[in-house]
Amino acid sequence: MAGTGRTLRTLADGTVKQVSPITGTVVWTVPGRSHRPLPSPLPQPRPLAPGEHDSACAFCPTRYLETPPEKSRLLLDERGRWRIRAHLTAEEVSAQVADFRRIPNLFEILGYDYWHANHGYEVPVEVAERAHRYASTPAGRAHLLAIARTRMAAAGATAEDVAAADPEQLLVAARRMFAGSHDVVVARRHFVDGAGSDAELCSSGDLSPEEHVAYLALSVDTLRDLATSFGVARYVAVFQNWLRPAGASFDHLHKQLVAIDEHGPLLTRELGMLAERPELYNEAVVDPATRDRLVIAQSDHALALAGVGHRYPTVEVWSTGAANRPWEHDDAALRGVSDLLHACHAATGRLVATNEEWHYRPVDVDVAMPWRINLKWRISTLAGFEGGTKINVNTISPFALRDRMVTALRRLHSAGRIAPMAIGDECRHASGALRYTEG
């Protein structure tokens, strides 16, 4: 297939020209711009008010009932073990603070009406029973009615229409959220512990390695549930938008998972390439990155490298094991991916807007594909030049990105902030590092 070649070359003046081997995206990096400080999208910091640590947004612990009914949560017990609880009542949800929560998105990308009208989807019996149980308590009924009225108002209804709406009809609409296909996995803290200003947000890199793997594990469990039990879906998009320039509604750490009824053009393109070139990811991505010394860090189960041909500076974290789907990874492999991803977030820093995008083999595909996560730094804005030429100007080359990350990771490792791993030239730099075709 045309367009599978990788280009990474440095011109005489220092300009770096790139072409992605996966997407065909063309990127130029001009010299003299890669060492600029990364821009922060946050306003001037202000002191936090009393109680604001737990109430800054609707994801915060004192405001749990401003979000749709919780599906499950992770708690760290007194013995230091992670414990999952599911299908709590509204009274139970508010009675205890969770370390991580899985909740439906209040404003779904694809809601029940989409799946019902286009695919004949009906709420499963066990889900309907769960919704009825939730509505059977006073707090549960009040919560569902409040959420239904919020959605109604957001859709353009007047205050008079909202007040006049039939409560039983509102409950019917609210119960459909239990069968939704767009979930959010939310971390406990809005700000880091002990924060004094609103600039001290709690990002992925501010979690401990143990917290991060729990966060990742609940996200993987949510992905498995949506991918395997929501039968009308063909794929589940998994992503994290950190800070508003990256698309976040709240500056509160969370991942989103959205079931869709297509693979999407990027995945379709990759499947076409893999039909002709099963070792595409080793041959076109990882092996060249190894030769060009773009590997940033490595564990026994994953590696991180500076990506080529991305619109934004992008760190790619690849699972190196035989498992293709995130939920097929054992605990050690999941920890290996998590530790590298956590370290890359920490090295990026909480003040940089980022997107985290997951790529993996869908349930209806029999072609081998590895799990990879792209961490994109949203530090520039598309303009007329990019729109008119389809040549993207990226301020940081893969080489400069690799150097920045290696320097930061070494500092974090010395401070004991990240898990043990090989960094920079400590990495093995071996060809054929991905074993995804062995599964």
C-alpha positions in Angstrom: 0.0 0.0 0.0 1.3 3.5 -0.9 2.2 5.8 1.9 3.7 3.3 4.4 7.2 4.7 4.1 8.8 6.6 7.0 10.7 9.8 6.4 12.9 11.5 9.0 15.6 13.7 7.6 17.6 16.8 8.7 18.4 19.4 6.1 21.6 21.4 5.9 20.1 24.3 7.9 18.8 22.1 10.6 15.2 21.8 9.5 13.7 18.4 10.3 11.2 16.9 7.8 9.0 14.0 8.9 6.3 11.8 7.4 4.4 9.4 9.6 4.6 5.7 8.5 1.1 5.2 9.8 -0.9 8.2 8.9 1.2 9.9 6.1 1.1 13.2 8.1 3.8 15.6 6.9 5.6 17.6 9.6 8.4 20.2 9.5 10.4 21.4 12.4 12.4 24.5 11.8 15.6 25.2 13.8 15.8 27.6 16.8 12.3 26.9 18.2 12.7 23.5 20.0 14.3 24.9 23.2 11.6 27.4 24.0 9.8 27.0 27.4 6.6 25.1 26.9 3.6 27.4 27.2 1.2 27.1 30.1 -2.5 27.5 29.4 -3.4 28.3 33.1 -4.2 31.8 34.2 -2.3 33.6 36.9 -2.5 31.4 40.0 -4.8 32.4 42.9 -5.0 31.1 46.4 -7.5 28.3 47.1 -10.5 29.2 49.2 -11.3 27.0 52.3 -12.9 23.8 51.2 -12.1 24.3 47.5 -9.8 21.3 47.4 -12.8 19.0 47.4 -15.4 21.2 45.6 -13.7 22.9 42.6 -15.8 21.1 40.0 -18.5 18.5 39.5 -15.9 15.6 39.6 -14.8 16.6 43.2 -15.8 14.5 46.2 -18.3 16.9 47.7 -20.2 17.2 44.4 -20.6 13.5 43.4 -24.4 13.8 42.8 -23.9 16.5 40.1 -22.7 13.7 37.8 -24.7 10.7 36.6 -25.1 7.5 38.7 -21.8 5.8 39.4 -21.1 2.4 37.9 -18.1 1.4 40.0 -15.2 2.7 42.1 -11.8 1.8 43.3 -10.9 2.2 47.0 -7.5 1.7 48.7 -8.3 -0.3 51.9 -6.5 -0.1 55.2 -4.2 -3.0 54.2 -3.0 -1.1 51.1 -5.0 -3.3 48.7 -7.2 -1.9 45.8 -10.8 -2.9 46.1 -13.6 -2.4 43.6 -17.2 -1.6 44.5 -20.0 -1.5 42.0 -23.7 -0.5 41.7 -23.8 1.6 44.9 -26.9 3.5 46.0 -26.9 7.3 45.9 -26.7 7.3 49.6 -23.6 5.0 49.5 -21.9 7.0 46.8 -22.0 10.2 48.9 -21.0 8.4 52.2 -17.4 7.7 51.2 -14.7 9.3 49.1 -13.5 7.1 46.2 -9.9 7.0 44.8 -11.2 6.5 41.3 -14.8 6.4 39.9 -16.4 5.1 36.7 -19.4 7.2 35.8 -21.5 7.8 32.6 -20.7 11.0 30.7 -23.4 13.6 31.4 -23.4 14.7 27.7 -22.6 11.5 25.7 -21.1 11.6 22.2 -23.4 8.7 21.3 -26.4 8.3 23.6 -29.1 5.7 24.0 -31.3 7.4 21.2 -28.5 6.9 18.7 -28.1 3.2 19.4 -31.8 2.6 19.7 -32.8 4.4 16.5 -29.9 3.1 14.3 -29.3 -0.3 15.7 -32.5 -1.3 17.6 -30.6 -1.4 20.9 -32.7 -2.0 24.0 -31.7 -1.6 27.6 -30.7 -5.0 28.9 -33.0 -6.5 31.6 -30.3 -6.6 34.3 -29.3 -2.9 33.6 -33.0 -1.9 33.8 -33.3 -3.7 37.1 -30.2 -1.9 38.4 -31.7 1.5 37.4 -34.9 0.7 39.1 -33.1 -0.2 42.3 -31.1 3.0 42.2 -34.3 5.0 41.8 -36.0 3.2 44.7 -34.2 5.2 47.4 -35.1 8.8 48.2 -31.6 10.1 47.3 -31.4 8.0 44.2 -34.8 9.3 42.9 -33.8 12.9 43.6 -30.4 12.4 42.0 -31.9 11.0 38.8 -34.5 13.7 38.5 -31.8 16.4 39.0 -29.6 14.9 36.3 -32.6 14.6 33.9 -33.5 18.2 34.5 -29.9 19.3 34.0 -29.8 17.5 30.6 -33.1 18.9 29.6 -32.0 22.5 30.3 -28.7 21.9 28.5 -30.7 20.8 25.5 -32.4 24.2 25.3 -35.6 23.7 27.4 -36.8 26.8 29.3 -37.0 26.9 33.0 -40.8 26.7 32.8 -40.6 23.5 30.6 -38.1 21.9 33.0 -40.3 22.7 36.0 -43.4 21.3 34.3 -41.8 18.1 33.1 -43.5 14.9 34.3 -41.2 13.3 36.9 -42.0 9.8 35.7 -40.9 10.6 32.2 -37.8 12.2 33.5 -37.0 9.1 35.4 -37.4 7.0 32.3 -34.9 9.2 30.4 -32.5 9.2 33.4 -32.5 5.4 33.7 -31.1 5.1 30.2 -27.8 6.5 31.4 -27.2 3.2 33.1 -27.0 1.6 29.7 -24.9 4.3 28.1 -21.8 3.8 25.9 -19.8 6.8 27.0 -18.1 6.5 30.4 -15.6 8.6 32.4 -13.0 7.3 34.8 -12.3 10.1 37.3 -9.4 10.4 39.8 -10.1 11.6 43.4 -8.0 14.8 43.6 -8.6 18.0 41.7 -5.4 19.5 43.3 -2.3 17.9 44.7 -2.4 17.2 48.4 -1.5 20.4 50.3 -2.0 22.7 47.3 -2.1 26.4 48.1 -3.1 27.7 44.7 -5.4 26.7 41.8 -2.3 26.1 39.6 -1.4 23.0 41.6 -3.6 20.7 39.7 -3.2 16.9 40.2 -2.2 15.4 36.8 -1.4 11.9 35.8 2.3 12.5 36.6 1.3 13.7 40.1 -0.1 10.3 41.0 2.2 7.7 42.5 3.1 4.8 40.3 0.8 2.6 42.4 -2.1 5.1 42.0 -1.5 5.3 38.3 -1.6 1.6 37.6 -4.9 1.5 39.6 -6.2 4.3 37.4 -5.1 2.5 34.3 -6.6 -0.8 35.5 -10.0 0.7 36.1 -9.9 2.3 32.6 -8.9 -1.1 31.1 -11.7 -2.8 33.0 -14.2 -0.2 31.7 -12.8 -0.7 28.1 -13.2 -4.5 28.4 -16.8 -4.1 29.6 -17.8 -1.7 26.9 -16.0 -3.6 24.1 -17.3 -7.1 25.0 -20.8 -6.4 26.5 -22.1 -3.6 24.3 -22.8 -5.8 21.4 -23.7 -3.2 18.8 -20.3 -1.5 19.1 -17.3 -2.2 16.9 -14.7 -0.1 18.7 -14.2 1.8 22.0 -12.2 5.1 21.7 -10.1 5.7 24.8 -8.6 9.1 25.5 -7.6 11.6 28.1 -7.9 15.4 27.6 -5.7 17.2 30.1 -6.4 21.0 30.4 -8.9 23.0 28.4 -6.6 23.6 25.3 -6.7 19.8 24.9 -10.5 19.6 25.0 -11.1 19.1 28.8 -14.3 20.5 30.2 -12.9 20.3 33.7 -9.2 20.6 34.8 -9.8 17.5 36.9 -7.9 14.3 35.9 -10.2 11.8 34.0 -10.2 9.5 31.0 -13.1 9.0 28.6 -14.3 5.8 26.8 -16.7 6.0 24.0 -18.2 3.0 22.1 -18.8 3.6 18.4 -20.2 1.6 15.6 -17.3 2.0 13.1 -13.6 1.5 13.3 -12.9 5.0 12.1 -10.6 6.0 9.1 -7.3 5.7 11.0 -7.9 2.2 12.2 -9.3 1.2 8.8 -6.1 2.6 7.1 -3.9 0.6 9.5 -5.8 -2.6 8.9 -5.3 -2.2 5.2 -1.5 -1.8 5.8 -1.4 -4.8 8.1 -3.0 -7.0 5.4 0.1 -6.4 3.3 2.7 -5.9 6.0 2.0 -7.8 9.3 5.2 -6.5 11.0 4.3 -2.9 10.1 4.8 -1.5 13.6 8.3 -3.1 14.1 9.5 -2.4 10.6 8.1 1.1 10.0 8.0 2.5 13.5 10.0 0.9 16.3 13.0 -0.4 14.5 13.7 2.9 12.7 13.2 4.7 16.1 15.8 2.3 17.6 18.3 3.1 14.8 17.7 6.8 15.2 18.1 6.7 19.0 14.6 8.0 19.6 13.8 5.5 22.3 13.2 7.4 25.5 12.7 4.7 28.1 12.0 1.0 28.4 10.7 -1.6 30.9 10.4 -5.3 30.7 6.9 -5.0 29.1 6.9 -1.6 27.3 8.9 1.1 25.6 8.5 4.8 25.1 9.8 6.6 22.0 9.7 10.0 20.4 7.1 9.7 17.6 7.7 10.7 14.0 5.2 12.5 11.8 2.8 13.8 14.4 1.0 17.1 14.3 2.0 17.8 17.9 5.2 16.6 19.7 4.2 13.0 20.7 5.6 10.4 23.0 4.5 6.9 22.0 4.2 4.2 24.7 4.1 0.7 23.2 3.3 -2.6 24.9 6.1 -5.0 23.8 4.3 -8.3 24.8 2.3 -10.7 22.8 -1.1 -9.5 24.1 -2.9 -7.2 21.6 -5.9 -5.9 23.7 -5.4 -4.0 26.9 -7.6 -6.3 29.0 -5.6 -9.3 27.8 -2.4 -8.1 29.5 -1.5 -9.7 32.8 -0.7 -7.7 35.9 3.0 -7.4 35.2 2.5 -6.3 31.6 -0.2 -3.8 32.7 2.2 -2.4 35.3 5.0 -2.1 32.7 2.8 0.0 30.4 1.5 2.0 33.3 4.9 2.8 34.7 6.2 4.2 31.4 3.1 6.2 30.7 3.1 7.6 34.2 6.8 8.6 33.9 6.2 10.3 30.6 3.3 12.3 32.1 5.5 13.3 35.0 8.3 14.3 32.7 5.9 16.3 30.6 4.6 18.2 33.6 1.1 19.2 34.8 1.2 22.7 33.1 1.4 21.2 29.6 -2.0 20.5 27.9 -2.0 16.9 26.5 -4.1 14.3 24.8 -3.6 10.7 25.6 -4.9 8.4 22.8 -5.1 4.6 23.0 -4.8 2.3 20.0 -5.4 -1.5 20.2 -6.9 -4.4 18.3 -10.7 -4.3 18.3 -12.8 -7.4 19.3 -14.0 -8.0 15.7 -10.5 -7.9 14.1 -8.4 -11.0 13.7 -5.2 -9.2 12.6 -2.5 -8.8 15.1 -2.0 -5.2 16.4 -0.1 -4.0 19.5 -1.5 -1.8 22.2 0.1 1.7 22.0 -0.7 5.0 23.7 0.2 8.3 22.2 0.8 11.2 24.5 0.5 14.5 22.5 1.7 17.9 23.7 -1.0 20.4 22.6 1.5 23.4 22.6 0.6 25.0 19.2 -2.5 25.9 17.2 -3.3 25.0 13.6 -3.2 28.0 11.3 -3.6 29.0 7.7 -0.3 27.6 6.6 -1.2 24.1 7.8 -4.7 24.3 6.4 -3.5 25.5 3.0 -0.5 23.2 2.6 -1.2 20.2 4.8 2.4 20.6 6.0 2.3 20.8 9.8 4.9 23.0 11.5 5.9 21.4 14.8 8.1 23.3 17.2 9.9 20.3 18.7 11.6 17.6 16.6 11.6 14.0 17.6 15.3 14.3 18.5 14.7 17.4 20.7 11.6 15.6 22.3 13.7 12.6 23.1 16.4 14.7 24.7 13.9 16.7 26.8 12.2 13.6 28.1 15.4 11.7 28.9 16.7 14.7 30.9 13.5 15.0 32.8 13.1 11.3 33.4 16.6 11.1 34.9 15.8 13.9 37.3 12.5 12.2 38.3 14.3 8.9 38.7 16.9 10.4 41.0 14.1 12.0 43.1 12.3 8.6 43.4 9.2 9.9 41.7 8.9 7.2 39.0 9.3 3.4 38.9 12.6 1.8 37.9 13.2 1.7 34.2 16.0 2.0 31.6 16.3 5.6 30.3 17.8 6.9 27.1 21.0 5.1 26.1 20.5 2.6 28.9 17.7 1.0 26.8 18.4 -2.2 24.8 17.8 -0.6 21.3 17.1 -4.0 19.9 15.2 -4.6 16.6 11.9 -6.5 16.6 11.0 -5.3 20.1 7.3 -5.7 19.6 6.0 -9.3 20.0 2.4 -8.6 19.1 2.3 -11.2 16.3 3.2 -14.0 18.7 -0.2 -13.9 20.5 
